[in-house]
Amino acid sequence: MSVAVVIVAGGSGFRAGGELPKQYQLIGGRPVIWWTLKAFVDHPGICHVQTVIGAGHEALFESASTEFTIGRPVIGGNSRQDSCRIGIAACLATGATKVLIHDAARPFVSADLISRIISELEQAEAVIPGIAVADTMKFAPGGTIEKTVDRQGLWSVQTPQGFNLQTIHQAHLQAHEQGVTGLTDDAAVAEKCGVKVRVIAGHPENHKLTTAHDIRAANDMLIQKLNFEHQDIRVGQGIDFHEFEDGDGVILCGVRIPHDRKLKGHSDADAAMHALTDAILGAIGEGDIGTFFPPGNPEWKDAASSMFLNKAVELLHRRNGIVANVDMTILAEAPHIAPHIGAMRIVLSPLLHLATDRIAIKATTTEKLGAIGRREGLAAFATVMVRLP
Protein backbone atom coordinates (compact mmCIF):
# COMPACT_ATOMS: atom_id res chain seq x y z
CA MET A 1 0.00 0.00 0.00
CA SER A 2 1.40 3.40 -1.02
CA VAL A 3 -0.05 6.53 0.56
CA ALA A 4 -0.07 10.10 -0.74
CA VAL A 5 -1.24 13.14 1.21
CA VAL A 6 -3.03 16.24 -0.03
CA ILE A 7 -2.32 19.33 2.09
CA VAL A 8 -5.17 21.81 1.56
CA ALA A 9 -3.75 25.34 1.83
CA GLY A 10 -5.79 27.40 -0.59
CA GLY A 11 -7.75 29.56 1.85
CA SER A 12 -7.23 33.23 2.63
CA GLY A 13 -7.62 32.76 6.40
CA PHE A 14 -9.15 36.20 7.00
CA ARG A 15 -10.56 35.27 10.42
CA ALA A 16 -7.02 34.87 11.76
CA GLY A 17 -6.21 38.51 10.99
CA GLY A 18 -2.70 39.65 10.13
CA GLU A 19 -1.17 40.62 6.82
CA LEU A 20 -0.71 37.02 5.61
CA PRO A 21 -3.08 34.07 5.18
CA LYS A 22 -3.03 32.06 8.41
CA GLN A 23 -1.17 29.12 6.86
CA TYR A 24 1.81 31.43 6.24
CA GLN A 25 1.82 33.23 9.58
CA LEU A 26 4.68 32.35 11.92
CA ILE A 27 4.35 30.08 14.93
CA GLY A 28 7.51 29.02 16.69
CA GLY A 29 9.50 30.96 14.10
CA ARG A 30 8.11 28.97 11.13
CA PRO A 31 5.02 29.34 8.93
CA VAL A 32 2.05 27.26 10.09
CA ILE A 33 2.24 25.21 6.89
CA TRP A 34 5.93 24.39 7.52
CA TRP A 35 5.00 22.44 10.65
CA THR A 36 2.22 20.65 8.75
CA LEU A 37 4.48 19.72 5.85
CA LYS A 38 7.20 18.51 8.20
CA ALA A 39 4.80 16.12 9.95
CA PHE A 40 4.07 14.32 6.68
CA VAL A 41 7.50 14.62 5.03
CA ASP A 42 9.04 13.00 8.11
CA HIS A 43 6.51 10.15 8.22
CA PRO A 44 7.84 6.92 6.65
CA GLY A 45 4.37 5.85 5.51
CA ILE A 46 3.91 8.79 3.12
CA CYS A 47 5.22 8.41 -0.43
CA HIS A 48 4.08 11.74 -1.92
CA VAL A 49 3.12 15.15 -0.52
CA GLN A 50 0.80 17.18 -2.74
CA THR A 51 -0.05 20.72 -1.65
CA VAL A 52 -2.97 22.77 -2.95
CA ILE A 53 -2.37 26.51 -2.63
CA GLY A 54 -4.26 29.68 -3.41
CA ALA A 55 -3.68 31.72 -6.55
CA GLY A 56 -1.07 34.36 -5.83
CA HIS A 57 0.45 32.37 -2.94
CA GLU A 58 3.25 30.84 -5.00
CA ALA A 59 6.06 32.96 -3.52
CA LEU A 60 4.75 32.47 0.03
CA PHE A 61 4.65 28.71 -0.45
CA GLU A 62 8.09 28.61 -2.05
CA SER A 63 9.57 30.44 0.92
CA ALA A 64 7.77 28.22 3.44
CA SER A 65 8.61 24.90 1.78
CA THR A 66 12.12 25.40 0.42
CA GLU A 67 13.61 22.90 2.90
CA PHE A 68 11.41 20.04 1.73
CA THR A 69 11.62 17.78 -1.31
CA ILE A 70 7.97 17.54 -2.31
CA GLY A 71 5.78 17.66 -5.39
CA ARG A 72 4.96 20.94 -7.09
CA PRO A 73 1.87 22.61 -5.64
CA VAL A 74 -1.33 22.96 -7.63
CA ILE A 75 -3.66 25.95 -7.54
CA GLY A 76 -6.94 25.33 -5.74
CA GLY A 77 -10.49 26.23 -6.64
CA ASN A 78 -13.14 28.56 -5.25
CA SER A 79 -14.02 26.29 -2.32
CA ARG A 80 -12.36 23.69 -0.14
CA GLN A 81 -14.34 21.01 -1.96
CA ASP A 82 -12.97 22.18 -5.33
CA SER A 83 -9.43 22.40 -3.97
CA CYS A 84 -9.55 18.87 -2.59
CA ARG A 85 -10.81 17.50 -5.92
CA ILE A 86 -7.92 19.22 -7.73
CA GLY A 87 -5.36 17.95 -5.21
CA ILE A 88 -6.68 14.38 -5.32
CA ALA A 89 -6.54 14.37 -9.13
CA ALA A 90 -2.89 15.48 -8.95
CA CYS A 91 -2.09 12.34 -6.93
CA LEU A 92 -3.36 9.91 -9.55
CA ALA A 93 -0.05 9.82 -11.43
CA THR A 94 2.04 9.12 -8.30
CA GLY A 95 1.29 5.41 -8.07
CA ALA A 96 -0.38 5.86 -4.68
CA THR A 97 -3.35 3.63 -3.86
CA LYS A 98 -4.47 5.52 -0.74
CA VAL A 99 -4.67 9.22 0.04
CA LEU A 100 -4.84 11.30 3.19
CA ILE A 101 -6.39 14.76 2.99
CA HIS A 102 -5.29 17.25 5.63
CA ASP A 103 -5.85 20.90 6.50
CA ALA A 104 -2.67 23.00 6.33
CA ALA A 105 -3.96 24.88 9.39
CA ARG A 106 -3.69 21.76 11.58
CA PRO A 107 0.08 21.88 12.26
CA PHE A 108 0.05 19.66 15.35
CA VAL A 109 -0.95 16.38 13.70
CA SER A 110 1.05 13.58 15.30
CA ALA A 111 2.95 10.73 13.69
CA ASP A 112 0.85 8.34 15.78
CA LEU A 113 -2.42 9.63 14.31
CA ILE A 114 -1.06 9.46 10.75
CA SER A 115 0.07 5.87 11.37
CA ARG A 116 -3.29 4.82 12.79
CA ILE A 117 -5.20 6.28 9.84
CA ILE A 118 -2.91 4.45 7.41
CA SER A 119 -3.27 1.21 9.38
CA GLU A 120 -7.08 1.43 9.38
CA LEU A 121 -7.09 1.93 5.62
CA GLU A 122 -5.89 -1.64 5.23
CA GLN A 123 -9.40 -2.79 6.19
CA ALA A 124 -11.62 0.24 5.47
CA GLU A 125 -12.32 2.29 2.36
CA ALA A 126 -12.51 5.55 4.30
CA VAL A 127 -11.25 6.48 7.79
CA ILE A 128 -11.40 9.82 9.60
CA PRO A 129 -10.32 10.92 13.09
CA GLY A 130 -12.66 12.63 15.51
CA ILE A 131 -13.27 13.60 19.10
CA ALA A 132 -16.44 12.27 20.74
CA VAL A 133 -18.64 15.18 21.80
CA ALA A 134 -18.64 15.48 25.60
CA ASP A 135 -20.59 18.74 26.05
CA THR A 136 -24.35 19.07 26.07
CA MET A 137 -25.49 20.07 22.60
CA LYS A 138 -28.22 22.62 21.86
CA PHE A 139 -29.93 23.39 18.56
CA ALA A 140 -30.39 27.16 18.62
CA PRO A 141 -30.93 28.79 15.21
CA GLY A 142 -30.92 32.56 15.61
CA GLY A 143 -29.60 32.24 19.16
CA THR A 144 -32.75 30.77 20.72
CA ILE A 145 -32.71 27.13 21.84
CA GLU A 146 -35.27 24.98 20.11
CA LYS A 147 -34.13 21.64 21.49
CA THR A 148 -31.38 19.74 23.21
CA VAL A 149 -29.56 17.40 20.85
CA ASP A 150 -28.66 13.91 21.97
CA ARG A 151 -24.85 13.91 21.99
CA GLN A 152 -24.67 10.11 21.93
CA GLY A 153 -22.75 9.12 18.83
CA LEU A 154 -21.78 12.70 17.88
CA TRP A 155 -18.21 13.38 16.82
CA SER A 156 -16.24 16.53 16.12
CA VAL A 157 -14.17 15.44 13.13
CA GLN A 158 -10.58 16.27 12.22
CA THR A 159 -8.10 15.62 9.46
CA PRO A 160 -6.18 13.80 8.02
CA GLN A 161 -9.06 11.92 6.45
CA GLY A 162 -7.98 8.74 4.67
CA PHE A 163 -9.48 7.10 1.59
CA ASN A 164 -8.91 4.67 -1.20
CA LEU A 165 -7.55 7.08 -3.82
CA GLN A 166 -9.75 5.92 -6.71
CA THR A 167 -12.86 5.86 -4.51
CA ILE A 168 -12.55 9.45 -3.25
CA HIS A 169 -11.52 10.66 -6.71
CA GLN A 170 -14.68 9.21 -8.23
CA ALA A 171 -16.80 10.58 -5.36
CA HIS A 172 -15.46 14.09 -5.96
CA LEU A 173 -15.99 13.83 -9.71
CA GLN A 174 -19.58 12.68 -9.17
CA ALA A 175 -20.33 15.51 -6.77
CA HIS A 176 -18.80 18.03 -9.16
CA GLU A 177 -20.73 16.72 -12.17
CA GLN A 178 -23.99 16.74 -10.21
CA GLY A 179 -23.42 20.30 -8.97
CA VAL A 180 -23.28 19.24 -5.33
CA THR A 181 -21.46 22.01 -3.44
CA GLY A 182 -20.95 23.25 0.11
CA LEU A 183 -19.57 19.97 1.48
CA THR A 184 -17.10 20.97 4.19
CA ASP A 185 -15.03 17.80 4.41
CA ASP A 186 -14.12 14.87 2.19
CA ALA A 187 -16.00 12.39 4.34
CA ALA A 188 -19.20 14.22 3.38
CA VAL A 189 -18.27 13.83 -0.30
CA ALA A 190 -17.71 10.10 0.22
CA GLU A 191 -20.99 9.73 2.12
CA LYS A 192 -22.89 11.30 -0.78
CA CYS A 193 -21.66 8.40 -2.93
CA GLY A 194 -22.62 5.74 -0.39
CA VAL A 195 -19.11 5.10 0.93
CA LYS A 196 -19.01 3.79 4.50
CA VAL A 197 -16.72 6.00 6.57
CA ARG A 198 -15.10 4.73 9.74
CA VAL A 199 -14.37 7.13 12.63
CA ILE A 200 -11.45 6.57 15.01
CA ALA A 201 -10.25 8.55 18.00
CA GLY A 202 -8.33 11.69 17.05
CA HIS A 203 -6.05 13.85 19.21
CA PRO A 204 -7.19 16.98 21.07
CA GLU A 205 -3.89 18.66 20.09
CA ASN A 206 -4.78 18.23 16.41
CA HIS A 207 -6.99 21.30 16.38
CA LYS A 208 -7.43 23.72 13.51
CA LEU A 209 -5.98 27.22 13.80
CA THR A 210 -8.76 29.60 12.86
CA THR A 211 -8.58 32.87 14.79
CA ALA A 212 -5.83 35.31 15.78
CA HIS A 213 -6.08 33.91 19.30
CA ASP A 214 -5.39 30.42 17.93
CA ILE A 215 -2.27 31.69 16.15
CA ARG A 216 -0.98 33.46 19.27
CA ALA A 217 -1.65 30.44 21.49
CA ALA A 218 0.09 28.09 19.04
CA ASN A 219 3.08 30.41 18.84
CA ASP A 220 3.32 30.72 22.63
CA MET A 221 3.15 26.95 23.03
CA LEU A 222 5.84 26.29 20.43
CA ILE A 223 8.15 29.03 21.74
CA GLN A 224 7.87 27.58 25.24
CA LYS A 225 8.60 24.09 23.89
CA LEU A 226 11.53 25.27 21.76
CA ASN A 227 13.05 27.24 24.65
CA PHE A 228 12.80 24.19 26.90
CA GLU A 229 14.57 22.08 24.26
CA HIS A 230 17.25 24.74 23.57
CA GLN A 231 18.77 25.75 26.87
CA ASP A 232 22.33 26.49 25.68
CA ILE A 233 22.13 30.28 25.22
CA ARG A 234 24.84 32.09 23.24
CA VAL A 235 25.31 35.67 22.12
CA GLY A 236 27.13 36.93 19.03
CA GLN A 237 27.92 40.40 17.72
CA GLY A 238 28.70 41.73 14.28
CA ILE A 239 29.93 45.09 13.00
CA ASP A 240 30.26 46.27 9.41
CA PHE A 241 31.29 49.55 7.75
CA HIS A 242 30.87 50.58 4.12
CA GLU A 243 31.84 53.78 2.40
CA PHE A 244 29.66 55.57 -0.13
CA GLU A 245 30.30 55.90 -3.85
CA ASP A 246 28.32 57.32 -6.75
CA GLY A 247 24.90 55.71 -7.08
CA ASP A 248 21.20 56.13 -6.54
CA GLY A 249 20.37 54.12 -3.44
CA VAL A 250 21.55 51.87 -0.63
CA ILE A 251 20.42 48.39 0.38
CA LEU A 252 19.99 47.66 4.08
CA CYS A 253 18.44 44.45 5.42
CA GLY A 254 17.39 43.64 1.87
CA VAL A 255 15.42 46.89 1.47
CA ARG A 256 16.43 49.42 -1.18
CA ILE A 257 16.45 53.00 0.14
CA PRO A 258 16.65 55.85 -2.39
CA HIS A 259 19.74 58.04 -1.90
CA ASP A 260 22.15 60.10 -3.97
CA ARG A 261 24.96 57.60 -3.18
CA LYS A 262 25.31 53.84 -2.89
CA LEU A 263 27.40 51.64 -0.63
CA LYS A 264 30.69 50.41 -2.03
CA GLY A 265 31.29 46.68 -1.81
CA HIS A 266 31.94 43.47 -3.73
CA SER A 267 28.41 42.15 -3.11
CA ASP A 268 25.34 44.36 -2.74
CA ALA A 269 27.17 46.01 0.22
CA ASP A 270 24.26 45.48 2.62
CA ALA A 271 26.17 46.47 5.77
CA ALA A 272 23.25 45.68 8.09
CA MET A 273 22.80 42.15 6.79
CA HIS A 274 26.55 41.61 6.86
CA ALA A 275 26.71 42.60 10.54
CA LEU A 276 23.78 40.31 11.30
CA THR A 277 25.41 37.41 9.46
CA ASP A 278 28.65 37.86 11.39
CA ALA A 279 26.72 38.00 14.67
CA ILE A 280 25.11 34.61 14.03
CA LEU A 281 28.39 33.07 12.85
CA GLY A 282 30.11 34.45 15.93
CA ALA A 283 27.50 33.02 18.28
CA ILE A 284 28.22 29.51 17.00
CA GLY A 285 31.99 29.97 16.62
CA GLU A 286 32.08 29.82 12.82
CA GLY A 287 34.29 32.81 12.01
CA ASP A 288 32.91 35.55 9.74
CA ILE A 289 31.44 36.11 6.28
CA GLY A 290 34.87 36.12 4.67
CA THR A 291 35.43 32.54 5.87
CA PHE A 292 32.66 31.30 3.58
CA PHE A 293 32.41 34.09 0.99
CA PRO A 294 35.87 35.55 0.23
CA PRO A 295 35.39 39.15 -0.96
CA GLY A 296 37.68 38.74 -3.95
CA ASN A 297 35.79 35.79 -5.38
CA PRO A 298 33.98 36.84 -8.59
CA GLU A 299 31.19 34.40 -7.74
CA TRP A 300 29.94 36.82 -5.09
CA LYS A 301 30.15 39.93 -7.25
CA ASP A 302 26.91 41.95 -6.71
CA ALA A 303 25.43 38.97 -4.81
CA ALA A 304 22.40 39.55 -2.60
CA SER A 305 23.50 39.49 1.03
CA SER A 306 20.53 37.29 1.90
CA MET A 307 22.69 34.49 0.50
CA PHE A 308 25.23 35.10 3.27
CA LEU A 309 22.57 35.30 5.97
CA ASN A 310 20.97 32.08 4.71
CA LYS A 311 24.33 30.33 5.07
CA ALA A 312 24.71 31.48 8.68
CA VAL A 313 21.18 30.34 9.53
CA GLU A 314 21.81 27.02 7.78
CA LEU A 315 24.91 26.42 9.92
CA LEU A 316 22.89 27.26 13.02
CA HIS A 317 20.13 24.83 12.01
CA ARG A 318 22.69 22.07 11.40
CA ARG A 319 23.31 22.27 15.13
CA ASN A 320 19.55 22.22 15.75
CA GLY A 321 19.82 25.81 16.92
CA ILE A 322 17.36 28.68 16.65
CA VAL A 323 17.61 32.47 16.67
CA ALA A 324 15.98 33.86 19.82
CA ASN A 325 16.16 37.60 19.10
CA VAL A 326 18.03 40.25 17.12
CA ASP A 327 19.01 43.79 18.11
CA MET A 328 20.55 46.00 15.40
CA THR A 329 21.68 49.60 15.19
CA ILE A 330 22.44 51.41 11.93
CA LEU A 331 24.70 54.44 12.24
CA ALA A 332 24.24 56.97 9.43
CA GLU A 333 23.73 60.68 8.82
CA ALA A 334 21.94 59.82 5.57
CA PRO A 335 19.80 58.38 4.14
CA HIS A 336 16.92 58.54 6.61
CA ILE A 337 16.53 54.96 7.90
CA ALA A 338 13.54 55.08 10.26
CA PRO A 339 10.75 55.01 7.61
CA HIS A 340 12.13 51.72 6.26
CA ILE A 341 12.57 49.78 9.50
CA GLY A 342 9.18 48.07 9.25
CA ALA A 343 10.01 46.76 5.77
CA MET A 344 13.42 45.57 6.98
CA ARG A 345 11.88 43.54 9.78
CA ILE A 346 9.43 41.95 7.33
CA VAL A 347 12.33 40.93 5.05
CA LEU A 348 14.40 39.48 7.91
CA SER A 349 11.56 37.58 9.59
CA PRO A 350 11.35 34.60 7.17
CA LEU A 351 15.13 34.51 6.68
CA LEU A 352 15.69 34.17 10.43
CA HIS A 353 12.52 32.13 11.10
CA LEU A 354 11.74 34.73 13.71
CA ALA A 355 8.65 36.81 14.47
CA THR A 356 9.03 40.52 13.73
CA ASP A 357 8.49 41.40 17.40
CA ARG A 358 11.81 39.66 18.13
CA ILE A 359 13.70 41.78 15.60
CA ALA A 360 14.74 45.24 16.79
CA ILE A 361 16.27 47.70 14.33
CA LYS A 362 17.29 51.17 15.43
CA ALA A 363 18.91 54.06 13.59
CA THR A 364 20.98 56.94 14.90
CA THR A 365 23.62 59.45 13.78
CA THR A 366 27.07 60.45 14.99
CA GLU A 367 25.97 64.06 15.44
CA LYS A 368 28.10 64.89 12.38
CA LEU A 369 31.27 63.59 14.03
CA GLY A 370 33.87 61.54 12.13
CA ALA A 371 33.70 59.93 8.70
CA ILE A 372 30.09 58.86 9.17
CA GLY A 373 29.21 62.37 10.30
CA ARG A 374 30.80 63.68 7.09
CA ARG A 375 28.53 61.30 5.15
CA GLU A 376 31.42 59.26 3.81
CA GLY A 377 29.70 55.98 4.69
CA LEU A 378 27.65 54.19 7.32
CA ALA A 379 27.99 51.40 9.87
CA ALA A 380 25.79 48.63 11.23
CA PHE A 381 25.98 46.82 14.56
CA ALA A 382 24.13 43.59 15.36
CA THR A 383 23.69 41.53 18.51
CA VAL A 384 22.04 38.11 18.28
CA MET A 385 21.00 35.59 20.86
CA VAL A 386 20.81 31.99 19.68
CA ARG A 387 19.67 28.89 21.50
CA LEU A 388 21.15 25.42 21.04
CA PRO A 389 20.09 22.08 22.51
C-alpha positions in Angstrom: 0.0 0.0 0.0 1.4 3.4 -1.0 0.0 6.5 0.6 -0.1 10.1 -0.7 -1.2 13.1 1.2 -3.0 16.2 0.0 -2.3 19.3 2.1 -5.2 21.8 1.6 -3.8 25.3 1.8 -5.8 27.4 -0.6 -7.7 29.6 1.9 -7.2 33.2 2.6 -7.6 32.8 6.4 -9.2 36.2 7.0 -10.6 35.3 10.4 -7.0 34.9 11.8 -6.2 38.5 11.0 -2.7 39.6 10.1 -1.2 40.6 6.8 -0.7 37.0 5.6 -3.1 34.1 5.2 -3.0 32.1 8.4 -1.2 29.1 6.9 1.8 31.4 6.2 1.8 33.2 9.6 4.7 32.4 11.9 4.3 30.1 14.9 7.5 29.0 16.7 9.5 31.0 14.1 8.1 29.0 11.1 5.0 29.3 8.9 2.1 27.3 10.1 2.2 25.2 6.9 5.9 24.4 7.5 5.0 22.4 10.7 2.2 20.7 8.8 4.5 19.7 5.8 7.2 18.5 8.2 4.8 16.1 9.9 4.1 14.3 6.7 7.5 14.6 5.0 9.0 13.0 8.1 6.5 10.1 8.2 7.8 6.9 6.7 4.4 5.9 5.5 3.9 8.8 3.1 5.2 8.4 -0.4 4.1 11.7 -1.9 3.1 15.2 -0.5 0.8 17.2 -2.7 0.0 20.7 -1.7 -3.0 22.8 -2.9 -2.4 26.5 -2.6 -4.3 29.7 -3.4 -3.7 31.7 -6.5 -1.1 34.4 -5.8 0.5 32.4 -2.9 3.3 30.8 -5.0 6.1 33.0 -3.5 4.7 32.5 0.0 4.6 28.7 -0.5 8.1 28.6 -2.0 9.6 30.4 0.9 7.8 28.2 3.4 8.6 24.9 1.8 12.1 25.4 0.4 13.6 22.9 2.9 11.4 20.0 1.7 11.6 17.8 -1.3 8.0 17.5 -2.3 5.8 17.7 -5.4 5.0 20.9 -7.1 1.9 22.6 -5.6 -1.3 23.0 -7.6 -3.7 26.0 -7.5 -6.9 25.3 -5.7 -10.5 26.2 -6.6 -13.1 28.6 -5.2 -14.0 26.3 -2.3 -12.4 23.7 -0.1 -14.3 21.0 -2.0 -13.0 22.2 -5.3 -9.4 22.4 -4.0 -9.5 18.9 -2.6 -10.8 17.5 -5.9 -7.9 19.2 -7.7 -5.4 17.9 -5.2 -6.7 14.4 -5.3 -6.5 14.4 -9.1 -2.9 15.5 -9.0 -2.1 12.3 -6.9 -3.4 9.9 -9.5 -0.1 9.8 -11.4 2.0 9.1 -8.3 1.3 5.4 -8.1 -0.4 5.9 -4.7 -3.4 3.6 -3.9 -4.5 5.5 -0.7 -4.7 9.2 0.0 -4.8 11.3 3.2 -6.4 14.8 3.0 -5.3 17.2 5.6 -5.8 20.9 6.5 -2.7 23.0 6.3 -4.0 24.9 9.4 -3.7 21.8 11.6 0.1 21.9 12.3 0.0 19.7 15.3 -0.9 16.4 13.7 1.0 13.6 15.3 3.0 10.7 13.7 0.9 8.3 15.8 -2.4 9.6 14.3 -1.1 9.5 10.8 0.1 5.9 11.4 -3.3 4.8 12.8 -5.2 6.3 9.8 -2.9 4.4 7.4 -3.3 1.2 9.4 -7.1 1.4 9.4 -7.1 1.9 5.6 -5.9 -1.6 5.2 -9.4 -2.8 6.2 -11.6 0.2 5.5 -12.3 2.3 2.4 -12.5 5.6 4.3 -11.3 6.5 7.8 -11.4 9.8 9.6 -10.3 10.9 13.1 -12.7 12.6 15.5 -13.3 13.6 19.1 -16.4 12.3 20.7 -18.6 15.2 21.8 -18.6 15.5 25.6 -20.6 18.7 26.1 -24.3 19.1 26.1 -25.5 20.1 22.6 -28.2 22.6 21.9 -29.9 23.4 18.6 -30.4 27.2 18.6 -30.9 28.8 15.2 -30.9 32.6 15.6 -29.6 32.2 19.2 -32.7 30.8 20.7 -32.7 27.1 21.8 -35.3 25.0 20.1 -34.1 21.6 21.5 -31.4 19.7 23.2 -29.6 17.4 20.8 -28.7 13.9 22.0 -24.9 13.9 22.0 -24.7 10.1 21.9 -22.8 9.1 18.8 -21.8 12.7 17.9 -18.2 13.4 16.8 -16.2 16.5 16.1 -14.2 15.4 13.1 -10.6 16.3 12.2 -8.1 15.6 9.5 -6.2 13.8 8.0 -9.1 11.9 6.4 -8.0 8.7 4.7 -9.5 7.1 1.6 -8.9 4.7 -1.2 -7.6 7.1 -3.8 -9.8 5.9 -6.7 -12.9 5.9 -4.5 -12.5 9.4 -3.3 -11.5 10.7 -6.7 -14.7 9.2 -8.2 -16.8 10.6 -5.4 -15.5 14.1 -6.0 -16.0 13.8 -9.7 -19.6 12.7 -9.2 -20.3 15.5 -6.8 -18.8 18.0 -9.2 -20.7 16.7 -12.2 -24.0 16.7 -10.2 -23.4 20.3 -9.0 -23.3 19.2 -5.3 -21.5 22.0 -3.4 -20.9 23.3 0.1 -19.6 20.0 1.5 -17.1 21.0 4.2 -15.0 17.8 4.4 -14.1 14.9 2.2 -16.0 12.4 4.3 -19.2 14.2 3.4 -18.3 13.8 -0.3 -17.7 10.1 0.2 -21.0 9.7 2.1 -22.9 11.3 -0.8 -21.7 8.4 -2.9 -22.6 5.7 -0.4 -19.1 5.1 0.9 -19.0 3.8 4.5 -16.7 6.0 6.6 -15.1 4.7 9.7 -14.4 7.1 12.6 -11.5 6.6 15.0 -10.3 8.6 18.0 -8.3 11.7 17.1 -6.0 13.8 19.2 -7.2 17.0 21.1 -3.9 18.7 20.1 -4.8 18.2 16.4 -7.0 21.3 16.4 -7.4 23.7 13.5 -6.0 27.2 13.8 -8.8 29.6 12.9 -8.6 32.9 14.8 -5.8 35.3 15.8 -6.1 33.9 19.3 -5.4 30.4 17.9 -2.3 31.7 16.1 -1.0 33.5 19.3 -1.7 30.4 21.5 0.1 28.1 19.0 3.1 30.4 18.8 3.3 30.7 22.6 3.1 26.9 23.0 5.8 26.3 20.4 8.1 29.0 21.7 7.9 27.6 25.2 8.6 24.1 23.9 11.5 25.3 21.8 13.0 27.2 24.6 12.8 24.2 26.9 14.6 22.1 24.3 17.2 24.7 23.6 18.8 25.8 26.9 22.3 26.5 25.7 22.1 30.3 25.2 24.8 32.1 23.2 25.3 35.7 22.1 27.1 36.9 19.0 27.9 40.4 17.7 28.7 41.7 14.3 29.9 45.1 13.0 30.3 46.3 9.4 31.3 49.6 7.7 30.9 50.6 4.1 31.8 53.8 2.4 29.7 55.6 -0.1 30.3 55.9 -3.8 28.3 57.3 -6.8 24.9 55.7 -7.1 21.2 56.1 -6.5 20.4 54.1 -3.4 21.6 51.9 -0.6 20.4 48.4 0.4 20.0 47.7 4.1 18.4 44.4 5.4 17.4 43.6 1.9 15.4 46.9 1.5 16.4 49.4 -1.2 16.4 53.0 0.1 16.7 55.9 -2.4 19.7 58.0 -1.9 22.1 60.1 -4.0 25.0 57.6 -3.2 25.3 53.8 -2.9 27.4 51.6 -0.6 30.7 50.4 -2.0 31.3 46.7 -1.8 31.9 43.5 -3.7 28.4 42.2 -3.1 25.3 44.4 -2.7 27.2 46.0 0.2 24.3 45.5 2.6 26.2 46.5 5.8 23.2 45.7 8.1 22.8 42.1 6.8 26.6 41.6 6.9 26.7 42.6 10.5 23.8 40.3 11.3 25.4 37.4 9.5 28.6 37.9 11.4 26.7 38.0 14.7 25.1 34.6 14.0 28.4 33.1 12.9 30.1 34.5 15.9 27.5 33.0 18.3 28.2 29.5 17.0 32.0 30.0 16.6 32.1 29.8 12.8 34.3 32.8 12.0 32.9 35.5 9.7 31.4 36.1 6.3 34.9 36.1 4.7 35.4 32.5 5.9 32.7 31.3 3.6 32.4 34.1 1.0 35.9 35.6 0.2 35.4 39.1 -1.0 37.7 38.7 -4.0 35.8 35.8 -5.4 34.0 36.8 -8.6 31.2 34.4 -7.7 29.9 36.8 -5.1 30.2 39.9 -7.3 26.9 41.9 -6.7 25.4 39.0 -4.8 22.4 39.6 -2.6 23.5 39.5 1.0 20.5 37.3 1.9 22.7 34.5 0.5 25.2 35.1 3.3 22.6 35.3 6.0 21.0 32.1 4.7 24.3 30.3 5.1 24.7 31.5 8.7 21.2 30.3 9.5 21.8 27.0 7.8 24.9 26.4 9.9 22.9 27.3 13.0 20.1 24.8 12.0 22.7 22.1 11.4 23.3 22.3 15.1 19.6 22.2 15.7 19.8 25.8 16.9 17.4 28.7 16.7 17.6 32.5 16.7 16.0 33.9 19.8 16.2 37.6 19.1 18.0 40.2 17.1 19.0 43.8 18.1 20.5 46.0 15.4 21.7 49.6 15.2 22.4 51.4 11.9 24.7 54.4 12.2 24.2 57.0 9.4 23.7 60.7 8.8 21.9 59.8 5.6 19.8 58.4 4.1 16.9 58.5 6.6 16.5 55.0 7.9 13.5 55.1 10.3 10.8 55.0 7.6 12.1 51.7 6.3 12.6 49.8 9.5 9.2 48.1 9.3 10.0 46.8 5.8 13.4 45.6 7.0 11.9 43.5 9.8 9.4 41.9 7.3 12.3 40.9 5.0 14.4 39.5 7.9 11.6 37.6 9.6 11.3 34.6 7.2 15.1 34.5 6.7 15.7 34.2 10.4 12.5 32.1 11.1 11.7 34.7 13.7 8.7 36.8 14.5 9.0 40.5 13.7 8.5 41.4 17.4 11.8 39.7 18.1 13.7 41.8 15.6 14.7 45.2 16.8 16.3 47.7 14.3 17.3 51.2 15.4 18.9 54.1 13.6 21.0 56.9 14.9 23.6 59.5 13.8 27.1 60.5 15.0 26.0 64.1 15.4 28.1 64.9 12.4 31.3 63.6 14.0 33.9 61.5 12.1 33.7 59.9 8.7 30.1 58.9 9.2 29.2 62.4 10.3 30.8 63.7 7.1 28.5 61.3 5.2 31.4 59.3 3.8 29.7 56.0 4.7 27.6 54.2 7.3 28.0 51.4 9.9 25.8 48.6 11.2 26.0 46.8 14.6 24.1 43.6 15.4 23.7 41.5 18.5 22.0 38.1 18.3 21.0 35.6 20.9 20.8 32.0 19.7 19.7 28.9 21.5 21.1 25.4 21.0 20.1 22.1 22.5 
